[in-house]
Amino acid sequence: MRNSNKRGLTPKVWMAWSAILAILIFTPFFFGPQAGAGGVGGAAPGGYGLKIYRVSSDLYPFVQVYFRTFDQRMQPLVNLNYMNIGIMVKGKSYDPRKLQYTVQSMRQRQEATRTVFVLDASGSMKGAPFMAAVRAAGRFIDTKRPQDEVAVLAIRDTPEGYDIVSQFERDPVTIAHRMADVQANGTKTRLYDSIGAALQMCGMAAQGSDVAPGPSNYIVSCSIVVFSDGFDEGSALSREELNARITRLDIPIPVYSLAYSHIPKYKDYFKNLESISKNSFGIYYLLGDTVDRMQAIVEEILNIILSDYVATFRSYLEVDGEDHNFKLGVEYPSGSGKYTYESSRFEAIEVPPAPALQAIMAQLGQSIPALPAGQLPYFDKPAAAGPPAGAIAE
């Protein structure tokens, strides 16, 4: 809805409509304006980059921008604050001294993230490699935040080519019990179909026993972690079709792949995982036949996910229901004066008068108070020079 109005609606109908709006608003990973489309590139050697993956105007005039930073090794930039960030709306830069935007790490916030583990349970993974993968996944689950959700998918000999071991769930004990029953005894590996299914799971409503999305714990991102040797047999999707599907996603879903095998001939298939990860804004980890690094790698992946940032700025554009362009820039290191910018857009929309939304907006209003009437958040232009002292007016 671009404009909300209670006229003509009975209280019962209005309450029902408000509930529907709340569901849409508090699931921003799947609904609402998206970040600008564009290719995802890595940082230049010795440099860094950023990617806006989500823009929420659901609390307008407050706009929330979710973004990821990365250096040349795809590792996050640390300890960013509002002095490292530049906001530009319609070509005008915000003055950070006017305190009209904030920057927080995801670790400081209540939004939830999702992760889908794809376990290759074919016979070639049997033994130490598969057990190491299960332990590594367990480590991730044990150390995640309480609000974050994990699903598990195993590549198996089923008509679909996989089993959903666990839908999205927050309770680590429940997920661990479900994973304990998985055995590496498959005869075929429909890897591409399984990763395609994980992509679909990222867009589904949560089915876990204790998942109850609300104003403070909605889903903002989803990632996929694949444990496999990269061999595919019998998938309906080809690698090219899977990569094309990944490329078309409005919101990036990174695929982190851990490539390992103790069978020499399967190492030739590692490149399949490398292709998918590099195409998806993820990271390709080459383990070879050494599996003792798996737990350290999943800890690194969790650190990357939780090192995303959220910039919240107050917009001073009138509500018009239209899209408006903006840029977010990162200066790194601090004080260098060199910014890397990414463009996106937000909607200037009216927020429905739902009590839960109004309460959140009141909190944001305390963090980012409105400027006095007549003032704007941009850098002030220097005053026009007056006539020289002592000059005689004509």
C-alpha positions, 0 to 999 in steps of 0.5 A: 500500500502506498497510502493507508487510510482507515475510512470506509473500513470497519474496525474488524476489517481494519485489524485484519488488514493491519495484521496482513501489513505487519506480516509483509513489513516484518518479512523484508527479506522477501517483500518490499523494495530491493537493492539496485540490480547489478553484478557483484564484483570482488575488491581490487587487489589491495582494495575493498568493496561493498554490496548493498543487499537490502533496502527497507523503507517500511519505517519511512522517513527512516530508511534502513540499508543492509550492506556487506563489506569485503577486502581482497580476500572477501573478509569483512571490514571491521569497526566501521562507524558513521564517520566511515559512511557517506550517505548521498540522496539525489546527489546531495551528501549528508553532513555527518555532524548533523547526526541524521544517520547511524551505523550498526553491526548485525551483531548489535541488532535483533534481525535474524539471518538464515543459513542452509547447509547442504551435506553431500551424503553420497557414498564417496563422502563416507567416513571421516570426511562426512563426520567432519562435515557434520561436526563443522555444521554442528559447530556453526549451529552451536555458536550462532545467535539465538534468533538465527535460523538454520536448515539442513538438506542432505543429498540422497537417493530420493526422487528429488535428489535430496532430503530436507533433514530440517526445515528452518529452526532456531533450537540447536539441540533440535537441529543436532538430533535431526542431523544425527540420523543422516548417513553417507550411503547414497549412490548418486549425487544430484548436487545442482538440484540440491543447491537449487532446492536450498535457494528455494528454501531461502525464499520459503516461510519458516517451518521450524517449531519455534520460529515466530517472526516479529517486528524485532526479529525478521529475516534479512539475509540467507546463505548456503554452505555446501560440503561436497566434492563437486561431483554431479550426476543426474541433476535436472539443472545444469551448472550453467542453469544453476548459475543463471538462476543465481545471477537473476536473484534480486537479493544475493544468496552467497554460496560458500563451498567446502571442496574436499575428497580423499578420492583423487579422481573426484578432485577434478570436480572441485571447479564446479563448486568454485564456479557456483561460489564465485558467481554467488558472492560467496567463497570457495574453500579448497580443502582437498583431502584435509578436513581438519580445517572445516570447523575453523572455516564455518566459524569464518563464514559465521563471522562474515554473516554477522559482520554485515552493517545496517545504515539507518538514515532519516529522509527529508523527501516528501511522501510521494510513493515514488522510488528515489536514488541514493548512494552509500559510501565507505571510507576505509581506512578512516580519514583517507578521504577515499570513498567507495560508493554503491547506488540503490533506491528507496521508496518514500511511502506512508507507514500504516498506523499500526501500533507496533510500527509506530512504537519502533518509529518512536525509538528511531526518532529518539536515535535520529531526532528530526532537525529544526524546521527549515534545516536539511541533513546535507552539507550547508552551502557557504553563504554568498559573499557580500560587498567588500567592507566600505563599499558604496552602494549605487 
